Amino acid sequence: MESLQDKTVVITGAGSGIGLACAEGFLADGATVYGADISPSGLDAIDSIGATALEIDVSKDADVRAMIERAERDTGQIDVLFNNAGMAFGTQIEDLPAGQFEEMLAVHLFGPIYAMRAALPIMRRNGHGRVINSISRGAEADRDVAYAAGKSALWTAGRVAARETSDVDILVNSLIPGPTNTPIWRRDVSHLQPAAAVYPTVKMLATLPAGGPTGQAFFWERPYPLFLNTIPAGSDTA
């Protein structure tokens, strides 16, 4: 595994839950961390741990480009991009309010695409980069159409990005964090794993050596066979 010392890490959705826990982990391991969030409380949380807080709406291309440009301008590099920002509604197709499906795709799919589009050329110039896209077992679930569509599309987009960058030391992988106690549930679910439990897998993906796996989905540090009917109907999703 590579060292994180003096690496530049950009995390979206870094103001709470998995994003904040991983920002703390990266800082402790010597990285320079840029944490993006849209909420004032999230920005305060990022700032309080010593990361650089950026007010970013990941559904806006200009905001995302500004985030990547700021990190490169300050450090000259983007070593790790963790597309982690997320949301959930749980609305059935027939009950979807106008705009809700589009909003979900904007956050879960367009935001990561904007970030990869901005960061990958920098990684290519520097000859190195690691991209981690947070997906979910919900990518193959049979409920919550907007969430499932966004996550499955992001999984596919990451696989394509991995193939397109296979000529340089850039690895693009997907993360399935597993059921985790985060604000996305909008209630305390303390029986689930704490957000900090996800960091070891994120760190592993961020520090993979040259020639390591790319275009794969990882579930608790293990490659995961998505879309093989492995998820029983009604199981928890992350």
PEUR-V964319 format. One record per helix or strand of 3 or more residues. SS is the DSSP state (alpha for helix, beta for strand). FROM is the first residue (numbers start at 1). TO is the last residue. If there is no record, write none. Layout:
SS_FROM_TO / SS_FROM_TO
This chain:
beta_8_12 / alpha_17_28 / beta_32_37 / alpha_40_48 / beta_52_55 / alpha_61_75 / beta_80_83 / alpha_93_95 / alpha_100_126 / beta_129_134 / alpha_137_140 / alpha_145_164 / beta_170_176 / alpha_183_185 / alpha_195_206 / beta_217_219
